[in-house]
């Protein structure tokens, strides 16, 4: 097993499903980002537009106003701390401006489908990339094989442009049924066997509350359990709200596993 990197979520929005409104000013988002860094985050994922079910798209100018000041403040911290800044967006110009402000990773839930300029933007900036399967953009079905084939095809487009660090994300909750979500998590090792490292985001998502016995859960412990399972199966990045708790759980897992071996 390889200890996965931890991507901490920074929602600079008023309407994200878990923490919408808590960090919707640059100052609050920056303060939260520093906390997540102190908790051990390796990557900070900055998002200015909610992607919760039924979300309302916002103008590009508004998204830029939410994320660029935060990225600029965080970029100044990189001389003192070793971490990456990711921009969570489907808009090519937002991604470009974010990289110019200091981001070095582009996380696109549409796998470059929403904006036809995104492929060129990633290629030109040489940023690391996360490509996610979302049924709305991918079409087809949410079977494991369809998701695998789709993500490999999209990732290969970037590989052909010389991009070195490309992550694939099955997109838990993005157009999937409960059965499909659970099947993807339990069989995530199939994706981990490809040439592209896998990023998985299950943190606090609603599928957890649909599991029998977890209807009233705050979803923290189940999120961490899913993260442990994912790490055991080879997932290389966990995208989480709860960085400290995830890091502690993984530290226990890897220490005990080493002793067993």
KELOGU-590682 format. One line per 8 residues: number of its first residue (from 1); their letters; for each residue y, z, x of N, C-alpha, C. Coordinates in steps of 0.1 Angstrom, whole numbers, padded with zeros to 4 digits, m for minus. Layout:
KELOGU-590682
NUM> A> Y/Z/X/Y/Z/X/Y/Z/X | ...
This chain:
KELOGU-590682
1> XXXXXXXX> m0012/0000/0008/0000/0000/0000/0013/0000/0009 | 0023/m0006/0004/0036/m0006/0010/0045/0001/0001 | 0053/0011/0007/0062/0018/m0001/0073/0009/m0007 | 0074/0008/m0020/0083/m0002/m0026/0098/0002/m0024 | 0107/m0008/m0024/0121/m0005/m0024/0125/m0001/m0038 | 0135/0008/m0039/0140/0012/m0052/0154/0006/m0055 | 0154/m0001/m0066/0167/m0007/m0070/0173/0002/m0081 | 0184/0008/m0079/0191/0016/m0089/0200/0008/m0098
9> XXXXXXXX> 0199/0011/m0110/0206/0003/m0121/0220/0009/m0123 | 0230/0000/m0122/0244/0004/m0125/0249/m0005/m0136 | 0250/0000/m0148/0254/m0007/m0160/0269/m0005/m0162 | 0277/m0015/m0159/0292/m0014/m0160/0295/m0019/m0174 | 0289/m0014/m0184/0290/m0019/m0198/0291/m0008/m0208 | 0296/m0011/m0220/0297/m0001/m0231/0285/m0001/m0239 | 0275/m0011/m0238/0265/m0013/m0247/0251/m0015/m0242 | 0248/m0011/m0229/0235/m0012/m0224/0226/m0002/m0231
17> XXXXXXXX> 0213/m0005/m0232/0204/0002/m0241/0202/0017/m0237 | 0202/0020/m0224/0200/0034/m0220/0212/0042/m0217 | 0221/0036/m0209/0232/0044/m0205/0246/0037/m0207 | 0246/0028/m0217/0258/0021/m0221/0270/0030/m0223 | 0281/0028/m0216/0293/0035/m0218/0295/0047/m0209 | 0284/0051/m0202/0285/0062/m0192/0293/0058/m0179 | 0292/0045/m0176/0297/0040/m0163/0305/0028/m0165 | 0313/0027/m0176/0320/0015/m0180/0334/0014/m0175
25> XXXXXXXX> 0337/0021/m0164/0350/0019/m0157/0345/0017/m0142 | 0353/0010/m0134/0349/0009/m0120/0347/0022/m0113 | 0356/0031/m0116/0355/0045/m0109/0342/0052/m0113 | 0339/0052/m0126/0327/0059/m0130/0314/0052/m0125 | 0315/0038/m0125/0303/0031/m0119/0301/0034/m0104 | 0313/0034/m0097/0312/0037/m0083/0307/0051/m0080 | 0311/0060/m0088/0307/0074/m0086/0292/0075/m0089 | 0287/0068/m0099/0273/0068/m0102/0265/0061/m0091
33> XXXXXXXX> 0270/0050/m0086/0264/0043/m0075/0262/0052/m0062 | 0272/0060/m0059/0271/0069/m0048/0260/0079/m0050 | 0259/0084/m0062/0248/0093/m0066/0235/0087/m0063 | 0233/0075/m0068/0220/0068/m0067/0217/0066/m0052 | 0227/0062/m0044/0225/0061/m0030/0221/0074/m0023 | 0227/0085/m0028/0223/0098/m0023/0209/0102/m0027 | 0205/0097/m0038/0191/0099/m0043/0181/0091/m0036 | 0185/0081/m0028/0176/0073/m0021/0175/0058/m0025
41> XXXXXXXX> 0184/0053/m0033/0183/0039/m0036/0184/0030/m0024 | 0176/0019/m0024/0177/0009/m0014/0186/m0003/m0018 | 0186/m0005/m0031/0194/m0016/m0036/0202/m0011/m0049 | 0214/m0015/m0050/0221/m0012/m0063/0224/m0025/m0070 | 0219/m0025/m0083/0220/m0037/m0091/0232/m0035/m0101 | 0242/m0043/m0099/0255/m0041/m0107/0255/m0051/m0118 | 0256/m0047/m0130/0256/m0056/m0142/0268/m0053/m0151 | 0274/m0064/m0155/0286/m0063/m0164/0284/m0068/m0178
49> XXXXXXXX> 0272/m0073/m0181/0269/m0078/m0194/0255/m0073/m0198 | 0255/m0066/m0210/0242/m0061/m0214/0233/m0072/m0218 | 0220/m0069/m0215/0209/m0079/m0219/0199/m0072/m0228 | 0204/m0061/m0235/0195/m0055/m0245/0192/m0064/m0256 | 0182/m0062/m0264/0179/m0071/m0275/0191/m0072/m0285 | 0195/m0084/m0288/0206/m0086/m0297/0219/m0085/m0291 | 0220/m0085/m0278/0233/m0083/m0271/0242/m0095/m0274 | 0255/m0092/m0274/0266/m0102/m0276/0271/m0107/m0262
57> XXXXXXXX> 0271/m0120/m0259/0276/m0125/m0247/0291/m0122/m0246 | 0296/m0120/m0233/0310/m0117/m0231/0316/m0128/m0223 | 0329/m0130/m0223/0336/m0140/m0215/0334/m0137/m0200 | 0334/m0148/m0192/0332/m0146/m0178/0343/m0137/m0172 | 0355/m0139/m0176/0366/m0131/m0171/0364/m0116/m0173 | 0358/m0112/m0184/0356/m0098/m0187/0344/m0093/m0178 | 0334/m0101/m0176/0323/m0097/m0168/0328/m0095/m0153 | 0336/m0104/m0149/0341/m0103/m0135/0350/m0090/m0134
65> XXXXXXXX> 0358/m0087/m0144/0367/m0075/m0143/0358/m0063/m0143 | 0346/m0063/m0148/0338/m0051/m0148/0331/m0049/m0135 | 0326/m0060/m0129/0318/m0058/m0117/0324/m0060/m0103 | 0334/m0068/m0102/0340/m0071/m0089/0346/m0059/m0082 | 0354/m0051/m0090/0360/m0039/m0083/0349/m0029/m0078 | 0338/m0028/m0086/0327/m0019/m0081/0321/m0024/m0069 | 0318/m0037/m0068/0312/m0043/m0056/0321/m0042/m0044 | 0334/m0044/m0046/0343/m0043/m0035/0343/m0029/m0029
73> XXXXXXXX> 0343/m0019/m0038/0342/m0005/m0033/0329/m0002/m0026 | 0318/m0007/m0032/0305/m0004/m0026/0304/m0011/m0012 | 0310/m0023/m0011/0309/m0031/0001/0314/m0023/0013 | 0324/m0015/0010/0330/m0006/0021/0321/0005/0026 | 0311/0008/0017/0302/0019/0020/0290/0014/0029 | 0289/0000/0030/0277/m0005/0037/0278/m0003/0052 | 0290/0000/0057/0292/0003/0071/0286/0017/0075 | 0285/0025/0064/0280/0039/0066/0266/0041/0061
81> XXXXXXXX> 0262/0033/0052/0248/0034/0046/0241/0021/0046 | 0228/0021/0047/0220/0009/0047/0215/0006/0033 | 0221/m0003/0026/0216/m0006/0013/0221/m0020/0009 | 0215/m0026/m0001/0219/m0039/m0006/0226/m0038/m0019 | 0235/m0048/m0021/0242/m0049/m0034/0237/m0061/m0041 | 0233/m0059/m0054/0228/m0070/m0062/0237/m0072/m0074 | 0239/m0084/m0078/0247/m0087/m0090/0237/m0092/m0100 | 0238/m0086/m0112/0229/m0089/m0123/0237/m0098/m0132
89> XXXXXXXX> 0234/m0111/m0132/0242/m0120/m0140/0235/m0133/m0142 | 0238/m0140/m0152/0233/m0154/m0154/0243/m0164/m0152 | 0255/m0160/m0148/0267/m0169/m0146/0269/m0172/m0131 | 0269/m0185/m0128/0270/m0189/m0114/0283/m0184/m0107 | 0294/m0186/m0115/0307/m0182/m0108/0308/m0167/m0107 | 0302/m0159/m0116/0302/m0144/m0114/0294/m0141/m0102 | 0282/m0148/m0100/0274/m0146/m0088/0281/m0149/m0076 | 0288/m0160/m0076/0296/m0165/m0064/0307/m0155/m0060
97> XXXXXXXX> 0315/m0151/m0070/0325/m0141/m0067/0320/m0128/m0063 | 0308/m0124/m0068/0302/m0111/m0064/0298/m0112/m0050 | 0292/m0123/m0045/0288/m0124/m0031/0300/m0124/m0022 | 0311/m0131/m0027/0323/m0131/m0019/0329/m0117/m0018 | 0326/m0108/m0028/0331/m0095/m0028/0322/m0085/m0020 | 0310/m0090/m0017/0301/m0081/m0009/0287/m0080/m0013 | 0283/m0086/m0024/0269/m0086/m0029/0261/m0095/m0020 | 0248/m0092/m0018/0240/m0100/m0010/0227/m0104/m0017
105> XXXXXXXX> 0226/m0101/m0030/0214/m0104/m0038/0219/m0108/m0052 | 0213/m0119/m0058/0216/m0123/m0071/0204/m0122/m0080 | 0205/m0114/m0091/0195/m0111/m0100/0197/m0118/m0113 | 0190/m0129/m0116/0192/m0137/m0128/0181/m0136/m0137 | 0183/m0130/m0149/0172/m0129/m0159/0168/m0142/m0165 | 0176/m0152/m0163/0173/m0166/m0168/0166/m0174/m0158 | 0163/m0169/m0146/0157/m0177/m0135/0164/m0190/m0133 | 0178/m0190/m0133/0186/m0201/m0131/0187/m0211/m0142
113> XXXXXXXX> 0182/m0208/m0154/0182/m0217/m0165/0195/m0217/m0173 | 0201/m0205/m0174/0213/m0204/m0182/0225/m0212/m0177 | 0227/m0212/m0164/0238/m0219/m0158/0232/m0229/m0148 | 0235/m0242/m0150/0229/m0252/m0141/0235/m0252/m0127 | 0246/m0244/m0125/0251/m0243/m0112/0245/m0231/m0104 | 0237/m0223/m0110/0231/m0211/m0103/0223/m0215/m0091 | 0215/m0225/m0092/0206/m0230/m0081/0215/m0233/m0069 | 0226/m0241/m0071/0235/m0244/m0060/0242/m0232/m0054
121> XXXXXXXX> 0246/m0223/m0063/0253/m0211/m0058/0244/m0202/m0049 | 0231/m0200/m0053/0222/m0193/m0045/0220/m0200/m0032 | 0218/m0213/m0033/0215/m0221/m0021/0227/m0220/m0011 | 0239/m0222/m0016/0251/m0222/m0008/0254/m0208/m0002 | 0252/m0198/m0009/0255/m0184/m0004/0244/m0179/0005 | 0232/m0184/0003/0220/m0179/0010/0217/m0164/0006 | 0221/m0161/m0005/0218/m0147/m0010/0204/m0146/m0014 | 0199/m0133/m0013/0185/m0131/m0018/0186/m0133/m0033
129> XXXXXXXX> 0174/m0136/m0039/0174/m0139/m0053/0162/m0132/m0060 | 0165/m0128/m0073/0155/m0123/m0082/0155/m0132/m0094 | 0143/m0138/m0097/0141/m0147/m0108/0132/m0141/m0118 | 0137/m0139/m0130/0130/m0132/m0141/0125/m0142/m0151 | 0113/m0139/m0157/0108/m0147/m0168/0114/m0141/m0181 | 0121/m0149/m0189/0126/m0145/m0202/0122/m0156/m0211 | 0115/m0153/m0222/0109/m0163/m0231/0120/m0172/m0236 | 0132/m0167/m0239/0143/m0175/m0245/0146/m0187/m0236
137> XXXXXXXX> 0145/m0185/m0223/0148/m0196/m0213/0136/m0204/m0209 | 0125/m0196/m0207/0113/m0202/m0201/0105/m0211/m0211 | 0105/m0207/m0224/0097/m0214/m0234/0082/m0211/m0232 | 0073/m0219/m0238/0059/m0216/m0236/0055/m0203/m0243 | 0045/m0197/m0236/0040/m0184/m0241/0043/m0173/m0230 | 0039/m0161/m0234/0041/m0150/m0225/0027/m0145/m0219 | 0018/m0155/m0218/0005/m0151/m0212/0008/m0149/m0197 | m0001/m0142/m0190/0001/m0139/m0176/0001/m0152/m0168
145> XXXXXXXX> m0008/m0162/m0172/m0008/m0174/m0164/0004/m0182/m0166 | 0009/m0183/m0178/0022/m0191/m0181/0033/m0185/m0173 | 0034/m0172/m0173/0045/m0165/m0166/0044/m0167/m0151 | 0032/m0166/m0146/0030/m0169/m0132/0034/m0183/m0128 | 0029/m0193/m0135/0032/m0207/m0132/0047/m0209/m0133 | 0053/m0204/m0143/0068/m0206/m0145/0076/m0200/m0133 | 0073/m0188/m0130/0080/m0181/m0119/0078/m0188/m0106 | 0066/m0192/m0103/0063/m0199/m0090/0071/m0212/m0090
153> XXXXXXXX> 0072/m0219/m0101/0079/m0232/m0101/0094/m0230/m0099 | 0099/m0219/m0105/0114/m0217/m0103/0117/m0212/m0089 | 0108/m0203/m0084/0110/m0198/m0070/0109/m0209/m0060 | 0100/m0219/m0062/0098/m0230/m0053/0111/m0238/m0051 | 0119/m0239/m0062/0131/m0246/m0062/0140/m0240/m0051 | 0141/m0227/m0050/0149/m0220/m0040/0143/m0221/m0026 | 0130/m0220/m0026/0123/m0221/m0013/0126/m0235/m0006 | 0127/m0245/m0015/0130/m0259/m0010/0144/m0259/m0004
161> XXXXXXXX> 0153/m0250/m0009/0167/m0250/m0004/0168/m0241/0008 | 0157/m0235/0013/0158/m0227/0025/0160/m0212/0022 | 0160/m0208/0010/0162/m0193/0007/0149/m0186/0011 | 0151/m0175/0019/0140/m0168/0025/0135/m0157/0015 | 0144/m0149/0010/0140/m0137/0002/0141/m0140/m0013 | 0130/m0143/m0019/0129/m0146/m0033/0120/m0137/m0040 | 0124/m0130/m0050/0116/m0120/m0058/0113/m0126/m0072 | 0101/m0123/m0077/0098/m0127/m0091/0096/m0115/m0099
169> XXXXXXXX> 0101/m0116/m0112/0101/m0105/m0121/0095/m0110/m0134 | 0084/m0104/m0139/0078/m0109/m0152/0086/m0106/m0164 | 0097/m0098/m0163/0106/m0096/m0174/0100/m0088/m0186 | 0096/m0076/m0183/0090/m0067/m0193/0100/m0065/m0204 | 0096/m0068/m0217/0105/m0066/m0228/0113/m0078/m0232 | 0114/m0088/m0224/0122/m0100/m0226/0114/m0111/m0234 | 0113/m0109/m0247/0105/m0118/m0255/0091/m0115/m0256 | 0086/m0104/m0250/0072/m0101/m0251/0068/m0092/m0262
177> XXXXXXXX> 0056/m0093/m0267/0051/m0084/m0277/0047/m0071/m0269 | 0044/m0060/m0277/0039/m0048/m0271/0026/m0051/m0263 | 0017/m0058/m0269/0004/m0061/m0262/0007/m0069/m0249 | 0016/m0079/m0249/0019/m0087/m0237/0026/m0078/m0227 | 0035/m0069/m0231/0041/m0060/m0221/0031/m0052/m0213 | 0022/m0046/m0221/0011/m0037/m0215/0002/m0045/m0206 | m0002/m0057/m0211/m0011/m0066/m0203/m0004/m0070/m0190 | 0009/m0073/m0190/0016/m0077/m0178/0016/m0065/m0168
185> XXXXXXXX> 0019/m0053/m0172/0019/m0042/m0163/0006/m0039/m0157 | m0005/m0039/m0166/m0018/m0036/m0161/m0024/m0046/m0152 | m0019/m0059/m0153/m0024/m0070/m0145/m0013/m0075/m0135 | m0004/m0067/m0131/0007/m0071/m0123/0002/m0075/m0109 | m0009/m0070/m0105/m0015/m0074/m0092/m0017/m0089/m0091 | m0019/m0096/m0102/m0021/m0111/m0102/m0008/m0117/m0096 | 0003/m0112/m0101/0016/m0118/m0096/0018/m0114/m0081 | 0014/m0102/m0078/0016/m0096/m0064/0008/m0104/m0054
193> XXXXXXXX> m0002/m0112/m0058/m0010/m0120/m0049/m0004/m0133/m0045 | 0007/m0136/m0051/0014/m0149/m0047/0022/m0147/m0035 | 0029/m0157/m0030/0037/m0156/m0018/0050/m0149/m0020 | 0054/m0147/m0033/0067/m0141/m0036/0065/m0126/m0040 | 0073/m0117/m0033/0072/m0103/m0037/0077/m0101/m0052 | 0071/m0091/m0058/0073/m0088/m0072/0083/m0077/m0074 | 0093/m0079/m0083/0102/m0068/m0087/0098/m0065/m0102 | 0097/m0052/m0105/0093/m0048/m0118/0103/m0038/m0124
201> XXXXXXXX> 0108/m0041/m0136/0117/m0032/m0143/0111/m0027/m0156 | 0107/m0015/m0157/0101/m0009/m0169/0109/0003/m0173 | 0119/0007/m0165/0125/0020/m0167/0132/0022/m0181 | 0127/0033/m0188/0132/0037/m0200/0132/0027/m0212 | 0124/0016/m0210/0124/0005/m0220/0116/0010/m0233 | 0119/0003/m0243/0115/0007/m0257/0100/0005/m0259 | 0093/m0003/m0251/0079/m0004/m0253/0072/0009/m0251 | 0078/0018/m0243/0072/0031/m0240/0070/0039/m0253
209> XXXXXXXX> 0081/0039/m0262/0081/0046/m0274/0071/0041/m0285 | 0066/0029/m0282/0056/0023/m0291/0042/0027/m0288 | 0040/0034/m0277/0027/0039/m0273/0024/0051/m0280 | 0012/0052/m0286/0008/0064/m0294/0009/0077/m0286 | 0016/0086/m0292/0019/0099/m0285/0032/0100/m0278 | 0038/0088/m0276/0051/0088/m0269/0063/0084/m0278 | 0061/0085/m0291/0071/0081/m0300/0085/0088/m0298 | 0084/0101/m0294/0096/0109/m0292/0099/0111/m0278
217> XXXXXXXX> 0093/0104/m0269/0095/0106/m0254/0109/0102/m0250 | 0115/0108/m0240/0127/0103/m0234/0124/0092/m0224 | 0112/0089/m0223/0107/0078/m0215/0108/0079/m0200 | 0112/0091/m0195/0113/0093/m0181/0100/0093/m0174 | 0091/0103/m0178/0078/0104/m0171/0069/0092/m0173 | 0069/0086/m0185/0061/0073/m0186/0066/0062/m0177 | 0080/0061/m0175/0085/0051/m0166/0080/0053/m0152 | 0080/0066/m0148/0076/0069/m0134/0061/0066/m0132
225> XXXXXXXX> 0053/0069/m0143/0039/0066/m0142/0036/0051/m0140 | 0044/0043/m0148/0042/0029/m0147/0047/0024/m0133 | 0057/0031/m0127/0061/0027/m0114/0051/0030/m0104 | 0044/0042/m0105/0033/0045/m0096/0022/0035/m0097 | 0018/0031/m0109/0007/0021/m0111/0011/0008/m0104 | 0024/0004/m0106/0029/m0008/m0101/0028/m0008/m0085 | 0032/0003/m0079/0032/0004/m0065/0018/0003/m0060 | 0008/0009/m0067/m0006/0008/m0062/m0011/m0006/m0063
233> XXXXXXXX> m0005/m0014/m0072/m0010/m0028/m0074/m0002/m0038/m0065 | 0008/m0033/m0058/0015/m0042/m0048/0029/m0046/m0051 | 0035/m0040/m0062/0049/m0044/m0065/0058/m0039/m0054 | 0067/m0047/m0050/0076/m0044/m0038/0089/m0038/m0041 | 0094/m0040/m0054/0107/m0034/m0058/0106/m0029/m0072 | 0110/m0016/m0074/0110/m0010/m0087/0125/m0009/m0091 | 0128/m0015/m0103/0142/m0014/m0108/0142/m0002/m0118 | 0150/0008/m0114/0149/0021/m0122/0163/0027/m0125
241> XXXXXXXX> 0164/0035/m0135/0175/0043/m0138/0175/0056/m0130 | 0163/0061/m0128/0160/0075/m0122/0155/0074/m0108 | 0164/0072/m0099/0160/0070/m0085/0154/0082/m0078 | 0160/0093/m0080/0154/0105/m0073/0140/0108/m0077 | 0138/0108/m0090/0125/0112/m0096/0114/0101/m0092 | 0118/0089/m0091/0109/0078/m0087/0106/0080/m0072 | 0115/0082/m0064/0113/0084/m0050/0104/0096/m0047 | 0106/0107/m0054/0097/0118/m0052/0083/0116/m0056
249> XXXXXXXX> 0081/0109/m0068/0068/0105/m0072/0061/0096/m0062 | 0068/0087/m0057/0062/0077/m0047/0058/0084/m0034 | 0067/0094/m0030/0064/0101/m0018/0052/0109/m0019 | 0050/0115/m0031/0037/0122/m0033/0025/0113/m0033 | 0027/0102/m0040/0016/0092/m0041/0012/0087/m0027 | 0021/0083/m0019/0018/0078/m0006/0013/0088/0004 | 0018/0101/0003/0013/0111/0012/m0001/0115/0009 | m0004/0117/m0004/m0018/0120/m0008/m0027/0108/m0005
257> XXXXX> m0023/0096/m0007/m0032/0084/m0004/m0035/0084/0010 | m0025/0087/0019/m0028/0086/0033/m0038/0097/0037 | m0037/0109/0031/m0047/0119/0034/m0061/0116/0030 | m0062/0109/0018/m0075/0105/0014/m0082/0095/0023 | m0074/0086/0028/m0079/0076/0037/m0083/0082/0051
